[in-house]
Amino acid sequence: MRKALLLLTLVAGCSRGPCVRHAQPQVLGRLEAEPAREARVTAERIVFHPVRLDAQGLLLPAQPTEAPFADVARLGFSAFVSMKEIETGKKPYYSASMFKPVGPNEFAPGGWLHNPPGLAAMLVRSSLRWSAWGGDRAPIEHTRAFVDHVLLHGLTAESDAWSRVPYSSANGGELEYKGGNDLKYCDLHDACGRGDGPGFLEPDKIGELGHALVLLYRFTGEQTYLEHALRFADQLARHRGEGDGKRSPWPFRVDAKTNTVVREPYTSNWIFTVAFFDELSALGKTTPEHQAARAATWAWLRKYPLETMHWQGFFEDIPIYLEPGTNPNQYSAGETARYLLDHPEADPKSLELARKTVRWIDKTFTVDVDAPNFGKTPGHWHGAEVISEQGADMAKMSSHTARYASLLARIYERTGETDLRFRAFRSFSWATYCVDPNGVVKIGPDDREGYWFSDGYGDFMIHYLDGMASVPAWAPAREAHVLRTSDVLREVTFTTTSLSYKGTGPGHEEIRLPGAPTVSFPNTIAGGKPGTFKATPIPSGGVLLTIDRAAPEVLVTWK
C-alpha cells in the first residue's frame, strides 16, 4: 500500500551483521525469560534509534527496558488517542491514509489515496485487543467513532447490485468515500486501477469490515453493527461465484452498480471473510446461504492459495495485476497462516500449512533489496529477518516484520522449537526501531515510504500483543495483563490488586499476574459450572493464569 511503485533489485546475502538465526540454548519454555544479554550501543542507526547489539552481534530492542514490546504498544496506542483533530474537525485518519508528524500529537494528513474500511477493520481488531490487555477503552472509542463515519459516508447506494456495502477506497482529503480516482493517482494518469476507480469496490474489504462490525456488536451490544454486518453477509452470499486458479469466489475489483465490470478477478484475501461467517455462526445468525459461502470460500483457499502460494491482492492503491502470482504479498498469506494456527480444527494439516506459508513469506520477502536513490536495505539485519510488503513495493517495513515475528512466535508456542522464538525476538526487535519516543510509527528506513495510519496504528501494535500472548515471559513481570482471550471482553477493570471483566459468552483467557490469584465467577446461576482455572508460576516472577469458563463474569484478585 504505497505511494510509489518501487522497482527494486533483489540481492542475495546479509549485509548488516550475521545471518545466523540463533546461537542460543535449544530449549526454552514460553514462561522462561530471555537469556541475559549484555548490550553495546553502536554508531549505526535504524530509523529513530542507535543500534543495540548483544555480545554475539545480534540485534536487541531499541528500548533498553524490562518489557520493550509492551512499551512499544503503549507508545503507539497513546499516540493514536492523543492525535489532534485537523481543520475538518476530525482526526486526520478520517480523510488520509498517510501523515507527516509536524509537532506534539500533530499529524499532518497526506494527499494519497485513502483506505477507510480496511483501516477501520484493523483498528477495531487492534483496539479491542488493547482494551482487554489493560482495560484502556480510549482507542476503541476513537475507533468506533471512525467506524460510524464509514457507515454513514462510505456505503454504496441501496439500488446498487452491491447494495449498502463499503467502498474500499477514497480520494485523499475527502470525507465521503466512493472509490478512488485512478486517473488522478496512476503514474501515467491512466486507468491503472489504483484506488479501484470511482464506483468500484473490493469485496474482500466487505468481509473484513463485516468481521470487525460483529466484534463491535459483541463489545457494545449496539444492534446497528449487527444489522450492517448481516447486510454485508447477505451481499457476499448473493454475489459469490465458484472461483478457480485464475478467479477468486469474488473478484478483487468490481463495479458496485451492476456487478458486471470486473477490473481484477483474483485476490487471496478471504480469511477475514471466513472469520466473519464464523462469528455470525457463533451468534446463531447465519443463513444457509451464508454457510454455503463460508464453506466454498474455505474450500477455495485450501485448494488454491494454500497450495499454489499465489497470495495476491490486498492493497488498495496498487495497480491491477491480472495474473495470479505476479504481485505476491505477505498480508493475506500471514493472516491465513494465523487463522490456521488459531484454529487447528480447520484442517488436519493446519500446522503444516501454516509453516509452509510462513516459509514462503521468509523466502519471498526477507531478500535484500536495492532501492533506486536509496541503496541496499538488508533482509537480515544483525540476525533479524526483515520483511518487505509485496512484489510491487519491496521496501522493508515495520508492521509486516512485526506480523512475521508474531507468526514465528505462534508456531514456537505450538511446537516448542526455541529457534523460532529467537527468530521472532530479533524481528520484533528490528520493528521497535521504527517507533519514536512519542509513539510515532514510521514504515521503515526508506524515507519515501513515509508514515501510514494503517501500518502504524491499525496493523502494528496488535502483533506485539500477539507475540506476548505466545511468549508470556515477554510481558511485564510486575503488571497484570490479559494476554489472550477467545471472547470479546467488556468492562475490563484493573486495580493494583484485582481484575474484573465480562465476556459475551464462554471463553478462554490467559492472564499474566504479579502474584498468586484468587478467582471467582460472580452472578453464576446456582448449581451451574462457571469454569476452571490454573495458575502456573513464571520463573521471573508472578504467574500465568489460565481460565476456561462458561460464566461470562470473572473476578481475579492477588496479593
C-alpha positions in Angstrom: 0.0 0.0 0.0 2.5 2.5 -1.1 2.6 5.8 -3.0 5.4 4.9 -5.3 5.7 1.7 -7.3 9.2 0.9 -6.4 11.4 -1.1 -8.9 13.8 -2.9 -6.7 16.7 -5.2 -7.4 16.8 -8.3 -5.2 20.2 -9.1 -3.8 21.4 -12.2 -2.1 23.3 -12.2 1.2 23.3 -10.5 4.6 24.7 -7.0 4.5 24.1 -5.9 8.1 25.6 -8.2 10.6 25.4 -12.0 10.8 22.8 -14.1 9.1 22.8 -16.6 11.9 19.3 -17.2 13.3 20.4 -18.1 16.7 23.4 -19.1 18.9 21.2 -19.9 21.9 20.1 -22.8 24.0 17.9 -25.2 22.0 15.1 -25.5 24.6 13.4 -22.5 26.3 9.8 -22.7 27.6 7.4 -19.9 26.9 7.4 -18.8 30.5 11.1 -18.6 30.8 12.8 -15.2 30.3 15.2 -14.4 27.5 18.8 -15.2 28.4 20.6 -12.3 30.0 22.4 -10.3 27.3 24.9 -7.5 27.6 24.2 -4.7 25.3 26.5 -2.4 23.4 25.3 0.6 21.6 26.8 1.2 18.1 27.2 4.2 15.9 24.7 2.7 13.4 21.1 3.8 13.5 17.9 2.1 12.4 15.2 4.8 11.7 14.9 6.6 15.1 17.4 4.8 17.3 21.1 3.8 17.7 21.5 0.1 17.1 21.9 -2.1 20.2 23.7 -5.5 19.8 24.4 -8.3 22.2 27.8 -10.0 22.6 27.2 -12.2 19.5 26.4 -9.1 17.4 22.7 -9.9 17.2 20.0 -7.2 17.4 18.4 -6.2 20.6 15.3 -4.0 21.0 15.8 -0.2 20.7 14.2 0.4 24.1 16.5 -0.8 27.0 13.6 -1.6 29.3 12.3 -4.7 31.0 9.4 -5.2 28.6 10.2 -3.3 25.4 7.5 -5.0 23.4 4.8 -3.8 25.8 6.4 -0.4 25.9 6.1 -0.1 22.1 2.4 -1.0 22.2 1.8 1.6 24.9 3.6 4.3 23.0 1.6 3.5 19.8 -1.8 3.5 21.4 -1.1 6.6 23.4 -0.1 8.5 20.2 -3.3 7.2 18.4 -5.5 8.5 21.2 -3.7 11.8 21.6 -3.7 12.7 17.9 -5.2 16.2 17.4 -8.1 17.0 15.1 -7.4 18.8 11.9 -9.3 21.6 10.1 -12.1 19.2 9.1 -13.0 18.8 12.7 -12.0 15.1 12.5 -8.9 13.1 13.3 -6.6 13.1 10.2 -7.2 9.4 9.5 -10.8 10.1 8.5 -9.5 11.7 5.3 -6.0 10.4 4.9 -4.1 7.2 4.8 -0.7 8.9 5.2 0.6 11.6 7.5 3.7 13.6 8.5 4.5 14.3 12.1 4.8 18.0 12.5 4.6 18.6 16.2 3.5 17.0 19.5 0.4 15.0 18.7 0.1 16.8 15.3 -0.2 14.5 12.3 -0.4 16.5 9.1 -2.5 14.4 6.6 -1.0 13.4 3.3 -2.9 13.6 0.0 -2.5 10.0 -1.2 -5.4 7.5 -1.7 -7.3 6.5 1.4 -8.4 3.1 2.6 -11.2 3.7 5.1 -12.9 0.3 5.6 -9.6 -1.6 5.7 -8.1 0.8 8.2 -11.3 0.7 10.3 -11.3 -3.1 10.4 -7.6 -3.1 11.5 -8.2 -0.5 14.2 -11.2 -2.5 15.6 -9.1 -5.7 15.9 -6.2 -3.9 17.4 -8.1 -1.6 19.8 -10.3 -4.4 21.2 -7.1 -6.4 22.0 -5.7 -3.4 23.8 -8.9 -2.9 25.8 -8.7 -6.5 27.0 -4.9 -6.2 27.6 -5.1 -3.4 30.1 -8.6 -2.0 30.4 -7.9 1.1 28.3 -11.1 1.8 26.3 -9.9 5.1 24.7 -8.5 3.6 21.5 -11.7 1.5 20.8 -13.9 4.5 21.5 -12.0 6.6 18.9 -12.1 3.7 16.5 -15.8 3.3 17.0 -16.4 6.9 16.0 -14.4 6.3 12.8 -16.4 3.2 12.0 -19.6 5.1 12.5 -18.4 7.7 10.0 -17.5 5.0 7.4 -21.0 3.5 7.8 -22.6 6.9 7.3 -20.4 8.2 4.5 -18.8 5.2 2.7 -21.5 2.8 1.6 -22.9 2.1 -1.8 -26.5 3.1 -2.9 -29.5 1.0 -1.9 -30.2 0.4 -5.6 -26.7 -0.8 -6.5 -26.2 -4.5 -7.2 -23.7 -4.4 -4.3 -26.2 -2.7 -2.0 -25.2 -0.7 1.1 -21.7 -2.1 1.4 -18.5 -0.2 1.8 -16.4 1.3 -0.9 -12.8 0.2 -0.3 -11.0 3.4 -1.3 -11.4 7.2 -1.4 -9.6 10.2 -2.7 -7.2 11.8 -0.2 -8.7 14.7 1.7 -12.3 13.6 1.2 -14.7 12.6 4.0 -17.1 10.9 1.5 -15.9 7.6 0.3 -16.9 6.5 -3.2 -13.9 4.8 -4.6 -10.6 6.5 -5.5 -10.0 8.2 -8.9 -7.2 6.1 -10.5 -6.8 8.7 -13.3 -5.5 11.0 -10.6 -3.2 8.6 -8.8 -1.8 6.4 -11.5 1.7 7.3 -12.6 0.7 8.0 -16.2 -2.8 9.3 -15.2 -4.3 6.3 -16.9 -6.9 3.9 -15.7 -4.4 1.6 -13.9 -6.8 0.6 -11.1 -5.2 2.4 -8.1 -8.0 3.2 -5.7 -10.2 0.9 -7.7 -11.8 3.7 -9.7 -14.9 5.7 -8.9 -17.8 3.4 -8.3 -15.7 0.3 -7.9 -15.1 -1.6 -4.7 -13.2 -4.6 -3.3 -15.5 -7.4 -1.9 -12.7 -8.7 0.4 -13.0 -5.4 2.4 -16.7 -6.1 2.9 -15.7 -9.3 4.7 -13.0 -7.6 6.7 -15.2 -4.7 7.9 -18.1 -7.1 8.4 -15.9 -9.2 10.7 -15.0 -6.0 12.7 -18.6 -5.0 12.9 -19.6 -8.3 14.6 -16.8 -7.8 17.1 -18.0 -4.3 17.8 -21.6 -5.6 18.2 -20.3 -8.1 20.8 -18.4 -5.4 22.6 -21.1 -2.7 22.6 -24.3 -4.6 22.2 -25.3 -2.0 19.6 -27.8 -3.6 17.2 -26.9 -1.3 14.3 -23.5 -3.0 13.9 -25.1 -6.4 13.7 -27.6 -5.2 11.2 -24.9 -3.8 8.9 -22.9 -7.0 9.3 -25.8 -9.1 8.3 -26.4 -6.9 5.2 -22.8 -7.4 4.2 -23.1 -11.2 4.7 -26.2 -11.3 2.5 -24.5 -9.3 -0.3 -21.4 -11.6 -0.2 -23.5 -14.7 -0.3 -25.6 -13.3 -3.2 -22.7 -12.4 -5.4 -20.4 -15.4 -4.8 -19.0 -17.2 -7.7 -17.3 -20.6 -7.9 -13.7 -19.5 -8.3 -10.7 -21.3 -9.8 -7.0 -20.8 -10.2 -7.5 -17.6 -12.1 -10.5 -16.2 -10.3 -11.4 -16.0 -6.6 -15.0 -16.6 -5.5 -15.5 -12.8 -5.6 -13.3 -10.6 -7.8 -10.8 -8.2 -6.3 -12.2 -5.1 -8.1 -15.7 -4.9 -9.5 -18.2 -2.1 -10.1 -20.8 -1.6 -7.4 -23.7 -0.6 -9.6 -24.0 -3.7 -11.8 -21.5 -6.2 -10.5 -20.6 -6.9 -14.2 -17.5 -4.9 -14.8 -14.6 -6.8 -13.3 -11.3 -4.9 -13.3 -9.3 -7.5 -11.4 -10.6 -11.1 -11.0 -8.3 -12.5 -8.3 -7.4 -11.9 -4.7 -6.4 -14.4 -1.9 -7.5 -12.0 0.9 -10.5 -14.0 2.1 -9.5 -15.2 5.6 -11.4 -12.4 7.4 -14.4 -13.2 5.3 -14.2 -16.8 6.6 -13.8 -15.4 10.1 -16.8 -13.1 9.5 -19.1 -16.0 8.7 -17.6 -17.9 11.7 -18.5 -15.0 14.0 -22.1 -14.9 12.7 -22.4 -18.6 13.1 -21.3 -18.4 16.7 -24.1 -15.9 17.3 -26.6 -18.2 15.6 -27.2 -15.6 12.8 -26.1 -17.4 9.7 -28.5 -18.4 6.9 -27.9 -21.5 4.7 -26.6 -19.1 2.0 -24.0 -17.7 4.5 -23.0 -21.2 5.4 -22.5 -22.2 1.8 -20.5 -19.1 1.1 -18.2 -19.8 4.1 -17.7 -23.4 3.1 -17.0 -22.5 -0.5 -14.5 -19.8 0.5 -12.5 -22.0 2.8 -12.5 -24.8 0.1 -11.2 -22.3 -2.4 -8.4 -21.1 -0.1 -7.5 -24.6 0.7 -7.4 -25.7 -3.0 -5.7 -22.7 -4.5 -3.6 -20.2 -2.5 -2.6 -22.7 0.2 -1.3 -25.0 -2.5 -0.1 -22.6 -5.2 1.2 -19.9 -2.9 -0.5 -17.3 -5.1 -1.0 -14.8 -2.3 -2.0 -11.6 -4.2 -4.5 -8.7 -4.0 -5.0 -6.7 -0.8 -3.5 -3.2 -1.1 -6.0 -0.7 -2.4 -3.5 1.7 -4.0 -1.7 -0.8 -6.2 -2.4 -1.1 -10.0 -4.2 -4.0 -11.5 -2.4 -7.3 -11.7 -4.4 -9.7 -13.8 -2.3 -12.8 -13.5 -2.3 -14.6 -10.0 1.2 -14.7 -8.5 2.6 -11.7 -10.4 2.4 -9.3 -7.4 2.8 -11.5 -4.2 2.0 -10.0 -0.8 2.5 -11.3 2.7 -0.6 -9.8 4.3 -3.2 -12.4 3.2 -0.6 -15.2 3.5 0.3 -14.2 7.0 -3.2 -13.7 8.3 -4.3 -17.1 6.7 -1.4 -18.8 8.5 -2.5 -17.1 11.8 -6.1 -18.5 11.3 -4.7 -22.0 10.8 -2.6 -21.7 13.9 -5.5 -20.3 16.0 -8.0 -22.9 14.5 -6.2 -26.3 14.3 -9.6 -27.8 13.7 -9.9 -26.0 10.3 -7.7 -28.6 8.6 -6.0 -31.9 9.6 -2.8 -30.3 8.2 -3.3 -26.9 9.8 0.2 -26.6 11.4 1.9 -28.0 8.3 0.1 -25.5 6.0 0.8 -22.6 8.3 4.5 -23.5 8.4 4.6 -23.8 4.6 3.0 -20.4 4.2 5.4 -18.8 6.7 8.4 -20.4 4.9 7.1 -18.9 1.7 6.9 -15.4 3.3 10.5 -15.9 4.5 11.8 -17.0 1.1 9.9 -14.3 -0.8 10.2 -11.2 1.5 13.4 -11.5 3.5 15.6 -10.9 0.5 17.9 -7.9 0.4 16.8 -5.1 -1.9 18.5 -2.2 -3.7 16.2 0.7 -3.9 16.9 3.5 -6.5 18.4 6.6 -4.9 18.4 4.9 -1.5 20.7 2.0 -1.5 20.7 -1.5 -0.1 18.2 -2.5 2.6 19.0 -5.9 4.0 16.6 -8.7 4.5 18.7 -9.8 7.5 19.8 -7.1 9.8 22.1 -8.2 12.6 20.3 -11.5 12.8 16.8 -10.1 12.4 14.7 -11.2 9.4 13.2 -8.0 8.0 10.1 -8.3 5.8 9.0 -6.5 2.6 5.3 -5.8 1.8 4.7 -7.0 -1.7 6.2 -7.6 -5.1 5.3 -4.1 -6.2 6.9 -2.5 -3.2 9.8 -4.4 -1.6 10.9 -1.8 0.9 11.4 -3.2 4.4 8.5 -2.3 6.7 7.9 -2.4 10.5 4.3 -3.7 10.5 4.9 -6.6 8.2 8.1 -7.5 10.1 6.1 -7.5 13.3 3.4 -9.7 11.7 6.0 -12.2 10.6 7.6 -12.2 14.1 4.2 -12.9 15.7 3.7 -15.9 13.4 7.1 -17.3 14.3 6.2 -16.9 18.0 2.9 -18.6 17.5 4.5 -21.6 15.7 7.0 -21.7 18.6 4.1 -21.8 21.0 2.6 -24.7 19.1 5.8 -26.7 18.7 8.3 -25.6 21.4 11.0 -25.0 18.8 13.2 -22.5 20.5 14.9 -21.3 17.3 11.6 -19.9 16.2 11.3 -17.9 19.4 14.7 -16.3 19.0 14.0 -15.5 15.4 10.7 -13.8 16.5 12.5 -11.9 19.1 15.0 -10.5 16.6 12.4 -9.5 14.1 10.2 -7.9 16.8 13.4 -6.1 18.0 14.0 -4.6 14.5 10.5 -3.2 14.3 10.9 -1.4 17.7 13.4 0.9 16.0 10.6 2.3 13.8 8.8 3.8 16.9 10.0 7.2 18.2 9.7 8.2 21.9 6.4 9.9 21.2 4.8 6.8 19.7 5.1 8.0 16.1 5.5 4.8 13.9 7.4 5.0 10.7 7.1 2.5 7.9 10.8 1.8 7.8 14.3 3.1 6.8 13.3 4.1 3.3 12.1 7.8 3.7 9.9 7.6 0.5 7.6 5.2 2.3 6.7 7.7 5.0 4.1 7.2 7.7 0.8 5.4 7.4 -2.2 5.1 9.8 -2.8 1.5 8.8 0.8 0.3 9.1 1.5 2.4 12.2 -1.7 2.1 14.2 -4.1 -0.5 12.7 -1.6 -3.2 11.8 1.3 -2.9 14.2 0.8 -2.9 17.9 -1.5 -5.9 17.7 1.4 -8.1 16.6 3.3 -7.3 19.8 0.2 -8.2 21.8 0.1 -11.5 19.9 3.8 -12.1 20.5 3.4 -11.6 24.2 0.5 -14.0 24.2 2.7 -16.6 22.7 5.6 -15.9 25.0 4.2 -14.6 28.3 7.8 -14.1 29.5 8.0 -11.1 27.2 5.1 -9.3 29.1 5.8 -7.0 32.1 6.6 -9.1 35.2 5.2 -6.7 37.7 2.0 -5.9 36.0 -1.3 -7.7 35.3 -2.4 -8.1 31.7 -4.9 -10.2 29.8 -2.6 -11.7 27.2 -5.2 -13.7 25.2 -8.9 -14.2 25.1 -11.1 -16.3 22.8 -14.0 -13.9 23.6 -14.7 -10.2 23.3 -14.2 -8.8 26.8 -16.4 -5.9 28.1 -16.0 -3.8 31.2 -12.4 -4.8 31.8 -11.2 -3.1 35.0 -7.8 -3.3 36.7 -6.7 -2.1 40.1 -3.4 -2.7 41.8 -4.6 -6.0 43.2 -7.6 -7.0 41.1 -9.0 -7.6 37.6 -12.7 -7.9 36.7 -14.3 -8.4 33.3 -17.4 -9.5 31.5 -17.3 -11.6 28.4 -20.1 -12.1 25.8 -20.2 -15.9 26.2 -18.0 -18.8 27.2 -14.3 -18.1 26.9 -10.6 -19.0 27.4 -8.2 -16.4 28.9 -4.5 -16.4 29.6 -3.5 -13.7 32.1 -0.1 -12.7 33.4 -0.3 -11.6 37.1 2.3 -10.3 39.5 1.0 -12.5 42.4 -0.8 -15.7 43.3 -4.5 -15.3 42.3 -7.9 -16.0 43.8 -10.6 -16.4 41.1 -14.3 -16.2 41.4 -17.2 -16.1 38.9 -19.8 -13.6 40.1 -23.5 -13.9 39.3 -23.3 -17.5 38.4 -26.6 -19.4 38.3 -26.9 -21.7 41.3 -25.8 -25.2 40.5 -24.0 -24.1 37.4 -20.4 -24.9 36.5 -18.9 -21.5 36.0 -15.4 -22.5 35.0 -12.0 -23.8 35.9 -8.6 -22.1 36.3 -4.9 -22.9 36.7 -2.1 -20.7 37.9 1.4 -21.6 36.7 4.5 -19.9 38.3 6.6 -17.8 36.0 10.4 -18.0 36.8 10.9 -14.3 36.5 8.0 -13.5 38.9 4.3 -13.8 39.0 2.0 -16.5 37.4 0.3 -17.3 34.2 -3.4 -17.7 35.0 -5.4 -19.8 32.6 -9.2 -19.6 32.8 -11.7 -21.8 30.9 -15.2 -20.5 31.7 -18.8 -20.9 30.9 -19.8 -18.0 33.1 -19.4 -14.5 31.5 -18.2 -12.6 34.6 -14.8 -13.1 36.2 -13.1 -11.5 39.3 -9.4 -12.1 39.9 -7.6 -10.8 43.0 -4.0 -11.2 44.1 -1.6 -10.0 46.7 
